[in-house]
């Protein structure tokens, strides 16, 4: 019975491995291209230390810009 339970997981892992062999993903850098990236993260944490309840809240946002300054052979010069 355990074989029947693990069969779908085994097939999923095997299919994933086959799919990875078919595709080769690479970045294609084009000189003077500018890319903007935004990341937002929120955290709400509560804990009890001894007899005291403590809570911590955090909200973080990060904005990043990357510019391709140049491409030569198989290397790109990036500026962030």
mmCIF file as gemmi writes it, N, C-alpha and C atoms, coordinates in Angstrom:
data_model
loop_
_atom_site.group_PDB
_atom_site.id
_atom_site.type_symbol
_atom_site.label_atom_id
_atom_site.label_alt_id
_atom_site.label_comp_id
_atom_site.label_asym_id
_atom_site.label_entity_id
_atom_site.label_seq_id
_atom_site.pdbx_PDB_ins_code
_atom_site.Cartn_x
_atom_site.Cartn_y
_atom_site.Cartn_z
_atom_site.occupancy
_atom_site.B_iso_or_equiv
_atom_site.pdbx_formal_charge
_atom_site.auth_seq_id
_atom_site.auth_asym_id
_atom_site.pdbx_PDB_model_num
ATOM 1 N N . UNK Axp A 1 ? 0.818 -1.2 0 1 0 ? 1 A 1
ATOM 2 C CA . UNK Axp A 1 ? 0 0 0 1 0 ? 1 A 1
ATOM 3 C C . UNK Axp A 1 ? 0.865 1.269 0 1 0 ? 1 A 1
ATOM 4 N N . UNK Axp A 2 ? 2.031 1.226 0.653 1 0 ? 2 A 1
ATOM 5 C CA . UNK Axp A 2 ? 2.882 2.41 0.682 1 0 ? 2 A 1
ATOM 6 C C . UNK Axp A 2 ? 3.431 2.721 -0.711 1 0 ? 2 A 1
ATOM 7 N N . UNK Axp A 3 ? 3.608 1.696 -1.549 1 0 ? 3 A 1
ATOM 8 C CA . UNK Axp A 3 ? 4.055 1.92 -2.922 1 0 ? 3 A 1
ATOM 9 C C . UNK Axp A 3 ? 3.059 2.775 -3.688 1 0 ? 3 A 1
ATOM 10 N N . UNK Axp A 4 ? 1.779 2.52 -3.49 1 0 ? 4 A 1
ATOM 11 C CA . UNK Axp A 4 ? 0.728 3.28 -4.184 1 0 ? 4 A 1
ATOM 12 C C . UNK Axp A 4 ? 0.737 4.729 -3.712 1 0 ? 4 A 1
ATOM 13 N N . UNK Axp A 5 ? 1.048 4.952 -2.448 1 0 ? 5 A 1
ATOM 14 C CA . UNK Axp A 5 ? 1.08 6.321 -1.922 1 0 ? 5 A 1
ATOM 15 C C . UNK Axp A 5 ? 2.281 7.102 -2.45 1 0 ? 5 A 1
ATOM 16 N N . UNK Axp A 6 ? 3.412 6.452 -2.586 1 0 ? 6 A 1
ATOM 17 C CA . UNK Axp A 6 ? 4.615 7.155 -3.024 1 0 ? 6 A 1
ATOM 18 C C . UNK Axp A 6 ? 4.746 7.244 -4.537 1 0 ? 6 A 1
ATOM 19 N N . UNK Axp A 7 ? 3.959 6.495 -5.276 1 0 ? 7 A 1
ATOM 20 C CA . UNK Axp A 7 ? 4.046 6.512 -6.735 1 0 ? 7 A 1
ATOM 21 C C . UNK Axp A 7 ? 3.798 7.895 -7.333 1 0 ? 7 A 1
ATOM 22 N N . UNK Axp A 8 ? 2.739 8.635 -6.943 1 0 ? 8 A 1
ATOM 23 C CA . UNK Axp A 8 ? 2.552 9.967 -7.53 1 0 ? 8 A 1
ATOM 24 C C . UNK Axp A 8 ? 3.721 10.909 -7.255 1 0 ? 8 A 1
ATOM 25 N N . UNK Axp A 9 ? 4.278 10.859 -6.049 1 0 ? 9 A 1
ATOM 26 C CA . UNK Axp A 9 ? 5.419 11.71 -5.725 1 0 ? 9 A 1
ATOM 27 C C . UNK Axp A 9 ? 6.633 11.327 -6.563 1 0 ? 9 A 1
ATOM 28 N N . UNK Axp A 10 ? 6.865 10.044 -6.735 1 0 ? 10 A 1
ATOM 29 C CA . UNK Axp A 10 ? 7.982 9.577 -7.556 1 0 ? 10 A 1
ATOM 30 C C . UNK Axp A 10 ? 7.825 10.023 -9.005 1 0 ? 10 A 1
ATOM 31 N N . UNK Axp A 11 ? 6.625 9.912 -9.536 1 0 ? 11 A 1
ATOM 32 C CA . UNK Axp A 11 ? 6.374 10.356 -10.915 1 0 ? 11 A 1
ATOM 33 C C . UNK Axp A 11 ? 6.553 11.86 -11.059 1 0 ? 11 A 1
ATOM 34 N N . UNK Axp A 12 ? 6.126 12.613 -10.059 1 0 ? 12 A 1
ATOM 35 C CA . UNK Axp A 12 ? 6.281 14.07 -10.102 1 0 ? 12 A 1
ATOM 36 C C . UNK Axp A 12 ? 7.748 14.464 -10.093 1 0 ? 12 A 1
ATOM 37 N N . UNK Axp A 13 ? 8.55 13.826 -9.251 1 0 ? 13 A 1
ATOM 38 C CA . UNK Axp A 13 ? 9.984 14.123 -9.205 1 0 ? 13 A 1
ATOM 39 C C . UNK Axp A 13 ? 10.653 13.728 -10.515 1 0 ? 13 A 1
ATOM 40 N N . UNK Axp A 14 ? 10.283 12.579 -11.07 1 0 ? 14 A 1
ATOM 41 C CA . UNK Axp A 14 ? 10.868 12.137 -12.338 1 0 ? 14 A 1
ATOM 42 C C . UNK Axp A 14 ? 10.493 13.084 -13.472 1 0 ? 14 A 1
ATOM 43 N N . UNK Axp A 15 ? 9.257 13.529 -13.508 1 0 ? 15 A 1
ATOM 44 C CA . UNK Axp A 15 ? 8.818 14.473 -14.549 1 0 ? 15 A 1
ATOM 45 C C . UNK Axp A 15 ? 9.554 15.79 -14.416 1 0 ? 15 A 1
ATOM 46 N N . UNK Axp A 16 ? 9.79 16.224 -13.193 1 0 ? 16 A 1
ATOM 47 C CA . UNK Axp A 16 ? 10.519 17.466 -12.964 1 0 ? 16 A 1
ATOM 48 C C . UNK Axp A 16 ? 11.955 17.348 -13.459 1 0 ? 16 A 1
ATOM 49 N N . UNK Axp A 17 ? 12.588 16.214 -13.203 1 0 ? 17 A 1
ATOM 50 C CA . UNK Axp A 17 ? 13.962 16.01 -13.657 1 0 ? 17 A 1
ATOM 51 C C . UNK Axp A 17 ? 14.045 15.991 -15.176 1 0 ? 17 A 1
ATOM 52 N N . UNK Axp A 18 ? 13.077 15.368 -15.835 1 0 ? 18 A 1
ATOM 53 C CA . UNK Axp A 18 ? 13.053 15.342 -17.303 1 0 ? 18 A 1
ATOM 54 C C . UNK Axp A 18 ? 12.834 16.739 -17.854 1 0 ? 18 A 1
ATOM 55 N N . UNK Axp A 19 ? 11.951 17.513 -17.226 1 0 ? 19 A 1
ATOM 56 C CA . UNK Axp A 19 ? 11.672 18.867 -17.7 1 0 ? 19 A 1
ATOM 57 C C . UNK Axp A 19 ? 12.901 19.754 -17.568 1 0 ? 19 A 1
ATOM 58 N N . UNK Axp A 20 ? 13.71 19.543 -16.543 1 0 ? 20 A 1
ATOM 59 C CA . UNK Axp A 20 ? 14.907 20.354 -16.365 1 0 ? 20 A 1
ATOM 60 C C . UNK Axp A 20 ? 15.942 20.061 -17.442 1 0 ? 20 A 1
ATOM 61 N N . UNK Axp A 21 ? 15.977 18.867 -17.945 1 0 ? 21 A 1
ATOM 62 C CA . UNK Axp A 21 ? 16.935 18.53 -18.985 1 0 ? 21 A 1
ATOM 63 C C . UNK Axp A 21 ? 16.562 19.157 -20.319 1 0 ? 21 A 1
ATOM 64 N N . UNK Axp A 22 ? 15.298 19.452 -20.547 1 0 ? 22 A 1
ATOM 65 C CA . UNK Axp A 22 ? 14.85 19.976 -21.831 1 0 ? 22 A 1
ATOM 66 C C . UNK Axp A 22 ? 15.106 21.471 -21.989 1 0 ? 22 A 1
ATOM 67 N N . UNK Axp A 23 ? 15.184 22.207 -20.876 1 0 ? 23 A 1
ATOM 68 C CA . UNK Axp A 23 ? 15.258 23.66 -20.955 1 0 ? 23 A 1
ATOM 69 C C . UNK Axp A 23 ? 16.541 24.17 -20.308 1 0 ? 23 A 1
ATOM 70 N N . UNK Axp A 24 ? 17.219 25.052 -20.989 1 0 ? 24 A 1
ATOM 71 C CA . UNK Axp A 24 ? 18.398 25.705 -20.447 1 0 ? 24 A 1
ATOM 72 C C . UNK Axp A 24 ? 18.09 27.201 -20.41 1 0 ? 24 A 1
ATOM 73 N N . UNK Axp A 25 ? 17.887 27.71 -19.21 1 0 ? 25 A 1
ATOM 74 C CA . UNK Axp A 25 ? 17.522 29.115 -19.056 1 0 ? 25 A 1
ATOM 75 C C . UNK Axp A 25 ? 18.769 29.948 -18.781 1 0 ? 25 A 1
ATOM 76 N N . UNK Axp A 26 ? 18.902 31.046 -19.488 1 0 ? 26 A 1
ATOM 77 C CA . UNK Axp A 26 ? 20.039 31.943 -19.294 1 0 ? 26 A 1
ATOM 78 C C . UNK Axp A 26 ? 19.562 33.382 -19.403 1 0 ? 26 A 1
ATOM 79 N N . UNK Axp A 27 ? 20.296 34.263 -18.751 1 0 ? 27 A 1
ATOM 80 C CA . UNK Axp A 27 ? 20.017 35.68 -18.888 1 0 ? 27 A 1
ATOM 81 C C . UNK Axp A 27 ? 20.59 36.168 -20.211 1 0 ? 27 A 1
ATOM 82 N N . UNK Axp A 28 ? 19.861 37.06 -20.858 1 0 ? 28 A 1
ATOM 83 C CA . UNK Axp A 28 ? 20.388 37.695 -22.06 1 0 ? 28 A 1
ATOM 84 C C . UNK Axp A 28 ? 20.488 39.189 -21.754 1 0 ? 28 A 1
ATOM 85 N N . UNK Axp A 29 ? 21.701 39.641 -21.507 1 0 ? 29 A 1
ATOM 86 C CA . UNK Axp A 29 ? 21.922 41.031 -21.148 1 0 ? 29 A 1
ATOM 87 C C . UNK Axp A 29 ? 22.105 41.877 -22.403 1 0 ? 29 A 1
ATOM 88 N N . UNK Axp A 30 ? 21.403 42.992 -22.449 1 0 ? 30 A 1
ATOM 89 C CA . UNK Axp A 30 ? 21.489 43.935 -23.561 1 0 ? 30 A 1
ATOM 90 C C . UNK Axp A 30 ? 22.052 45.237 -23.004 1 0 ? 30 A 1
ATOM 91 N N . UNK Axp A 31 ? 23.138 45.754 -23.593 1 0 ? 31 A 1
ATOM 92 C CA . UNK Axp A 31 ? 23.739 46.984 -23.067 1 0 ? 31 A 1
ATOM 93 C C . UNK Axp A 31 ? 22.738 48.129 -22.964 1 0 ? 31 A 1
ATOM 94 N N . UNK Axp A 32 ? 22.888 48.932 -21.918 1 0 ? 32 A 1
ATOM 95 C CA . UNK Axp A 32 ? 22.065 50.119 -21.612 1 0 ? 32 A 1
ATOM 96 C C . UNK Axp A 32 ? 20.624 49.782 -21.228 1 0 ? 32 A 1
ATOM 97 N N . UNK Axp A 33 ? 20.336 48.52 -20.927 1 0 ? 33 A 1
ATOM 98 C CA . UNK Axp A 33 ? 19.013 48.133 -20.452 1 0 ? 33 A 1
ATOM 99 C C . UNK Axp A 33 ? 18.914 48.422 -18.963 1 0 ? 33 A 1
ATOM 100 N N . UNK Axp A 34 ? 17.769 48.964 -18.522 1 0 ? 34 A 1
ATOM 101 C CA . UNK Axp A 34 ? 17.543 49.266 -17.113 1 0 ? 34 A 1
ATOM 102 C C . UNK Axp A 34 ? 16.355 48.434 -16.624 1 0 ? 34 A 1
ATOM 103 N N . UNK Axp A 35 ? 16.537 47.779 -15.475 1 0 ? 35 A 1
ATOM 104 C CA . UNK Axp A 35 ? 15.488 46.947 -14.886 1 0 ? 35 A 1
ATOM 105 C C . UNK Axp A 35 ? 15.22 47.436 -13.47 1 0 ? 35 A 1
ATOM 106 N N . UNK Axp A 36 ? 13.945 47.579 -13.122 1 0 ? 36 A 1
ATOM 107 C CA . UNK Axp A 36 ? 13.554 48.013 -11.778 1 0 ? 36 A 1
ATOM 108 C C . UNK Axp A 36 ? 12.963 46.825 -11.035 1 0 ? 36 A 1
ATOM 109 N N . UNK Axp A 37 ? 13.288 46.718 -9.745 1 0 ? 37 A 1
ATOM 110 C CA . UNK Axp A 37 ? 12.859 45.591 -8.929 1 0 ? 37 A 1
ATOM 111 C C . UNK Axp A 37 ? 12.335 46.122 -7.604 1 0 ? 37 A 1
ATOM 112 N N . UNK Axp A 38 ? 11.211 45.598 -7.169 1 0 ? 38 A 1
ATOM 113 C CA . UNK Axp A 38 ? 10.608 46.017 -5.899 1 0 ? 38 A 1
ATOM 114 C C . UNK Axp A 38 ? 10.293 44.782 -5.065 1 0 ? 38 A 1
ATOM 115 N N . UNK Axp A 39 ? 10.677 44.826 -3.785 1 0 ? 39 A 1
ATOM 116 C CA . UNK Axp A 39 ? 10.383 43.717 -2.884 1 0 ? 39 A 1
ATOM 117 C C . UNK Axp A 39 ? 9.735 44.286 -1.623 1 0 ? 39 A 1
ATOM 118 N N . UNK Axp A 40 ? 8.655 43.652 -1.184 1 0 ? 40 A 1
ATOM 119 C CA . UNK Axp A 40 ? 7.956 44.073 0.025 1 0 ? 40 A 1
ATOM 120 C C . UNK Axp A 40 ? 7.83 42.874 0.95 1 0 ? 40 A 1
ATOM 121 N N . UNK Axp A 41 ? 8.103 43.101 2.242 1 0 ? 41 A 1
ATOM 122 C CA . UNK Axp A 41 ? 8.062 42.007 3.207 1 0 ? 41 A 1
ATOM 123 C C . UNK Axp A 41 ? 7.433 42.519 4.497 1 0 ? 41 A 1
ATOM 124 N N . UNK Axp A 42 ? 6.507 41.739 5.04 1 0 ? 42 A 1
ATOM 125 C CA . UNK Axp A 42 ? 5.868 42.071 6.309 1 0 ? 42 A 1
ATOM 126 C C . UNK Axp A 42 ? 6.055 40.914 7.276 1 0 ? 42 A 1
ATOM 127 N N . UNK Axp A 43 ? 6.256 41.244 8.551 1 0 ? 43 A 1
ATOM 128 C CA . UNK Axp A 43 ? 6.411 40.214 9.567 1 0 ? 43 A 1
ATOM 129 C C . UNK Axp A 43 ? 5.666 40.654 10.82 1 0 ? 43 A 1
ATOM 130 N N . UNK Axp A 44 ? 4.957 39.736 11.422 1 0 ? 44 A 1
ATOM 131 C CA . UNK Axp A 44 ? 4.251 39.969 12.677 1 0 ? 44 A 1
ATOM 132 C C . UNK Axp A 44 ? 4.565 38.787 13.588 1 0 ? 44 A 1
ATOM 133 N N . UNK Axp A 45 ? 5.307 39.028 14.662 1 0 ? 45 A 1
ATOM 134 C CA . UNK Axp A 45 ? 5.764 37.946 15.521 1 0 ? 45 A 1
ATOM 135 C C . UNK Axp A 45 ? 5.336 38.209 16.96 1 0 ? 45 A 1
ATOM 136 N N . UNK Axp A 46 ? 4.83 37.176 17.606 1 0 ? 46 A 1
ATOM 137 C CA . UNK Axp A 46 ? 4.443 37.259 19.014 1 0 ? 46 A 1
ATOM 138 C C . UNK Axp A 46 ? 5.138 36.148 19.774 1 0 ? 46 A 1
ATOM 139 N N . UNK Axp A 47 ? 5.596 36.476 20.985 1 0 ? 47 A 1
ATOM 140 C CA . UNK Axp A 47 ? 6.248 35.465 21.813 1 0 ? 47 A 1
ATOM 141 C C . UNK Axp A 47 ? 6.015 35.768 23.283 1 0 ? 47 A 1
ATOM 142 N N . UNK Axp A 48 ? 6.262 34.769 24.092 1 0 ? 48 A 1
ATOM 143 C CA . UNK Axp A 48 ? 6.123 34.918 25.529 1 0 ? 48 A 1
ATOM 144 C C . UNK Axp A 48 ? 7.475 34.608 26.141 1 0 ? 48 A 1
ATOM 145 N N . UNK Axp A 49 ? 8.1 35.628 26.749 1 0 ? 49 A 1
ATOM 146 C CA . UNK Axp A 49 ? 9.389 35.441 27.407 1 0 ? 49 A 1
ATOM 147 C C . UNK Axp A 49 ? 9.17 35.567 28.91 1 0 ? 49 A 1
ATOM 148 N N . UNK Axp A 50 ? 9.278 34.451 29.593 1 0 ? 50 A 1
ATOM 149 C CA . UNK Axp A 50 ? 8.997 34.461 31.024 1 0 ? 50 A 1
ATOM 150 C C . UNK Axp A 50 ? 7.516 34.695 31.225 1 0 ? 50 A 1
ATOM 151 N N . UNK Axp A 51 ? 7.194 35.754 31.9 1 0 ? 51 A 1
ATOM 152 C CA . UNK Axp A 51 ? 5.783 36.082 32.134 1 0 ? 51 A 1
ATOM 153 C C . UNK Axp A 51 ? 5.333 37.262 31.277 1 0 ? 51 A 1
ATOM 154 N N . UNK Axp A 52 ? 6.173 37.69 30.33 1 0 ? 52 A 1
ATOM 155 C CA . UNK Axp A 52 ? 5.841 38.869 29.519 1 0 ? 52 A 1
ATOM 156 C C . UNK Axp A 52 ? 5.534 38.469 28.081 1 0 ? 52 A 1
ATOM 157 N N . UNK Axp A 53 ? 4.442 38.991 27.57 1 0 ? 53 A 1
ATOM 158 C CA . UNK Axp A 53 ? 4.117 38.829 26.152 1 0 ? 53 A 1
ATOM 159 C C . UNK Axp A 53 ? 4.826 39.92 25.37 1 0 ? 53 A 1
ATOM 160 N N . UNK Axp A 54 ? 5.449 39.539 24.263 1 0 ? 54 A 1
ATOM 161 C CA . UNK Axp A 54 ? 6.145 40.504 23.419 1 0 ? 54 A 1
ATOM 162 C C . UNK Axp A 54 ? 5.653 40.337 21.993 1 0 ? 54 A 1
ATOM 163 N N . UNK Axp A 55 ? 5.487 41.444 21.304 1 0 ? 55 A 1
ATOM 164 C CA . UNK Axp A 55 ? 5.107 41.383 19.891 1 0 ? 55 A 1
ATOM 165 C C . UNK Axp A 55 ? 6.003 42.319 19.093 1 0 ? 55 A 1
ATOM 166 N N . UNK Axp A 56 ? 6.34 41.871 17.901 1 0 ? 56 A 1
ATOM 167 C CA . UNK Axp A 56 ? 7.193 42.643 17.012 1 0 ? 56 A 1
ATOM 168 C C . UNK Axp A 56 ? 6.535 42.686 15.641 1 0 ? 56 A 1
ATOM 169 N N . UNK Axp A 57 ? 6.488 43.875 15.072 1 0 ? 57 A 1
ATOM 170 C CA . UNK Axp A 57 ? 5.959 44.042 13.715 1 0 ? 57 A 1
ATOM 171 C C . UNK Axp A 57 ? 7.015 44.725 12.866 1 0 ? 57 A 1
ATOM 172 N N . UNK Axp A 58 ? 7.143 44.25 11.637 1 0 ? 58 A 1
ATOM 173 C CA . UNK Axp A 58 ? 8.115 44.843 10.731 1 0 ? 58 A 1
ATOM 174 C C . UNK Axp A 58 ? 7.498 44.944 9.339 1 0 ? 58 A 1
ATOM 175 N N . UNK Axp A 59 ? 7.737 46.042 8.673 1 0 ? 59 A 1
ATOM 176 C CA . UNK Axp A 59 ? 7.323 46.249 7.294 1 0 ? 59 A 1
ATOM 177 C C . UNK Axp A 59 ? 8.534 46.793 6.551 1 0 ? 59 A 1
ATOM 178 N N . UNK Axp A 60 ? 9.027 46.046 5.568 1 0 ? 60 A 1
ATOM 179 C CA . UNK Axp A 60 ? 10.227 46.445 4.856 1 0 ? 60 A 1
ATOM 180 C C . UNK Axp A 60 ? 9.947 46.494 3.359 1 0 ? 60 A 1
ATOM 181 N N . UNK Axp A 61 ? 10.429 47.543 2.725 1 0 ? 61 A 1
ATOM 182 C CA . UNK Axp A 61 ? 10.317 47.662 1.274 1 0 ? 61 A 1
ATOM 183 C C . UNK Axp A 61 ? 11.688 48.001 0.72 1 0 ? 61 A 1
ATOM 184 N N . UNK Axp A 62 ? 12.038 47.346 -0.382 1 0 ? 62 A 1
ATOM 185 C CA . UNK Axp A 62 ? 13.32 47.605 -1.009 1 0 ? 62 A 1
ATOM 186 C C . UNK Axp A 62 ? 13.094 47.837 -2.499 1 0 ? 62 A 1
ATOM 187 N N . UNK Axp A 63 ? 13.672 48.889 -3.011 1 0 ? 63 A 1
ATOM 188 C CA . UNK Axp A 63 ? 13.576 49.225 -4.428 1 0 ? 63 A 1
ATOM 189 C C . UNK Axp A 63 ? 14.989 49.195 -5.009 1 0 ? 63 A 1
ATOM 190 N N . UNK Axp A 64 ? 15.159 48.509 -6.128 1 0 ? 64 A 1
ATOM 191 C CA . UNK Axp A 64 ? 16.477 48.366 -6.713 1 0 ? 64 A 1
ATOM 192 C C . UNK Axp A 64 ? 16.401 48.614 -8.217 1 0 ? 64 A 1
ATOM 193 N N . UNK Axp A 65 ? 17.415 49.252 -8.732 1 0 ? 65 A 1
ATOM 194 C CA . UNK Axp A 65 ? 17.533 49.488 -10.172 1 0 ? 65 A 1
ATOM 195 C C . UNK Axp A 65 ? 18.848 48.893 -10.646 1 0 ? 65 A 1
ATOM 196 N N . UNK Axp A 66 ? 18.795 48.136 -11.719 1 0 ? 66 A 1
ATOM 197 C CA . UNK Axp A 66 ? 19.995 47.53 -12.287 1 0 ? 66 A 1
ATOM 198 C C . UNK Axp A 66 ? 20.132 47.977 -13.731 1 0 ? 66 A 1
ATOM 199 N N . UNK Axp A 67 ? 21.336 48.422 -14.084 1 0 ? 67 A 1
ATOM 200 C CA . UNK Axp A 67 ? 21.616 48.85 -15.454 1 0 ? 67 A 1
ATOM 201 C C . UNK Axp A 67 ? 22.74 47.986 -16.014 1 0 ? 67 A 1
ATOM 202 N N . UNK Axp A 68 ? 22.551 47.51 -17.241 1 0 ? 68 A 1
ATOM 203 C CA . UNK Axp A 68 ? 23.594 46.739 -17.93 1 0 ? 68 A 1
ATOM 204 C C . UNK Axp A 68 ? 24.524 47.753 -18.59 1 0 ? 68 A 1
ATOM 205 N N . UNK Axp A 69 ? 25.736 47.873 -18.043 1 0 ? 69 A 1
ATOM 206 C CA . UNK Axp A 69 ? 26.686 48.846 -18.571 1 0 ? 69 A 1
ATOM 207 C C . UNK Axp A 69 ? 27.392 48.342 -19.823 1 0 ? 69 A 1
ATOM 208 N N . UNK Axp A 70 ? 27.596 47.021 -19.898 1 0 ? 70 A 1
ATOM 209 C CA . UNK Axp A 70 ? 28.275 46.477 -21.064 1 0 ? 70 A 1
ATOM 210 C C . UNK Axp A 70 ? 28.253 44.961 -21.045 1 0 ? 70 A 1
ATOM 211 N N . UNK Axp A 71 ? 28.45 44.378 -22.223 1 0 ? 71 A 1
ATOM 212 C CA . UNK Axp A 71 ? 28.5 42.926 -22.363 1 0 ? 71 A 1
ATOM 213 C C . UNK Axp A 71 ? 29.712 42.591 -23.221 1 0 ? 71 A 1
ATOM 214 N N . UNK Axp A 72 ? 30.537 41.639 -22.718 1 0 ? 72 A 1
ATOM 215 C CA . UNK Axp A 72 ? 31.711 41.218 -23.486 1 0 ? 72 A 1
ATOM 216 C C . UNK Axp A 72 ? 31.889 39.724 -23.283 1 0 ? 72 A 1
ATOM 217 N N . UNK Axp A 73 ? 31.937 38.987 -24.361 1 0 ? 73 A 1
ATOM 218 C CA . UNK Axp A 73 ? 32.051 37.53 -24.341 1 0 ? 73 A 1
ATOM 219 C C . UNK Axp A 73 ? 30.884 36.951 -23.534 1 0 ? 73 A 1
ATOM 220 N N . UNK Axp A 74 ? 31.169 36.234 -22.46 1 0 ? 74 A 1
ATOM 221 C CA . UNK Axp A 74 ? 30.115 35.618 -21.648 1 0 ? 74 A 1
ATOM 222 C C . UNK Axp A 74 ? 29.909 36.351 -20.327 1 0 ? 74 A 1
ATOM 223 N N . UNK Axp A 75 ? 30.317 37.619 -20.233 1 0 ? 75 A 1
ATOM 224 C CA . UNK Axp A 75 ? 30.21 38.358 -18.978 1 0 ? 75 A 1
ATOM 225 C C . UNK Axp A 75 ? 29.515 39.693 -19.213 1 0 ? 75 A 1
ATOM 226 N N . UNK Axp A 76 ? 28.757 40.104 -18.21 1 0 ? 76 A 1
ATOM 227 C CA . UNK Axp A 76 ? 28.057 41.394 -18.278 1 0 ? 76 A 1
ATOM 228 C C . UNK Axp A 76 ? 28.516 42.266 -17.125 1 0 ? 76 A 1
ATOM 229 N N . UNK Axp A 77 ? 28.629 43.558 -17.35 1 0 ? 77 A 1
ATOM 230 C CA . UNK Axp A 77 ? 28.992 44.53 -16.324 1 0 ? 77 A 1
ATOM 231 C C . UNK Axp A 77 ? 27.701 45.213 -15.881 1 0 ? 77 A 1
ATOM 232 N N . UNK Axp A 78 ? 27.268 44.934 -14.629 1 0 ? 78 A 1
ATOM 233 C CA . UNK Axp A 78 ? 26.013 45.458 -14.107 1 0 ? 78 A 1
ATOM 234 C C . UNK Axp A 78 ? 26.275 46.531 -13.066 1 0 ? 78 A 1
ATOM 235 N N . UNK Axp A 79 ? 25.403 47.512 -13.039 1 0 ? 79 A 1
ATOM 236 C CA . UNK Axp A 79 ? 25.471 48.58 -12.036 1 0 ? 79 A 1
ATOM 237 C C . UNK Axp A 79 ? 24.151 48.612 -11.3 1 0 ? 79 A 1
ATOM 238 N N . UNK Axp A 80 ? 24.195 48.518 -9.947 1 0 ? 80 A 1
ATOM 239 C CA . UNK Axp A 80 ? 22.97 48.55 -9.151 1 0 ? 80 A 1
ATOM 240 C C . UNK Axp A 80 ? 22.931 49.797 -8.315 1 0 ? 80 A 1
